[in-house]
Amino acid sequence: MSDLPDNPSLIRIARATGDEAAPLPVDLAARVRELRKERAWTLEQAAGEAGLARSTLSKIENGQMSPTYDALKKLAGGLGISVPQLFTPSATPQGGGRMVTTKRGEGAAHATTTYEHELLADQLVQKSMLPYRARIRARAFDEFDGWVRHEGEEFLYVLTGTVRLFTEFYQPVDMSRGDSAYYDAAMGHNVVSTSDDDATILWVTSLA
């Protein structure tokens, strides 16, 4: 999380190592079927709304025919969307069954002068969240080179010890084991240990 010049932030590292996947072409047949099922319509109902024959819609959904532009306009109108939206992937994430586990102490290490991070689930690219465990080395606000801030939202959970959470627009908050905070990461923020030993916390940062 440190924004010191010699220590690039985890957010930048995560984005740099995540391969950018080229958008895949939309399967029109699957897209039409998905849109119909989202509305809980039968083939007959969807065909009636679009002013198409049931057999025509069935062939479109099964990839057995390429609809004319006129049929696409009718279909889009019946579904209450525009023609381009027929070719736009669903914004709802589909379950892909991705999973990875990270055993204790096996996360990728990344140390800065103020924090010692252990990245979790680092084998996965294109994540929406960046989870990591952090040992807080800093004991005072002035150990930081100004505020840490970045895009997204962030969740903090204290695992051991006690910490003080500094934020740009709020009074400092003292936190102990089991306490948590959720905040806008674009707001300046820093965390220091207030216990004798370095505190440890779980951080989860959104990457979207």
Secondary structure, DSSP 8 states (H G I E B T S, - for coil): ----TTS--HHHHHHHHS---------HHHHHHHHHHHTT--HHHHHHHHT--HHHHHHHHTTS----HHHHHHHHHHHTS-HHHHTS--SS-----------TT-SEEEE-SSEEEEESSTT--S-SEEEEEEEE---SGGGSSS-B--SSEEEEEEEESEEEEEETTEEEEEEETT-EEEEETTS-EEEEE-SSS-EEEEEEEE--
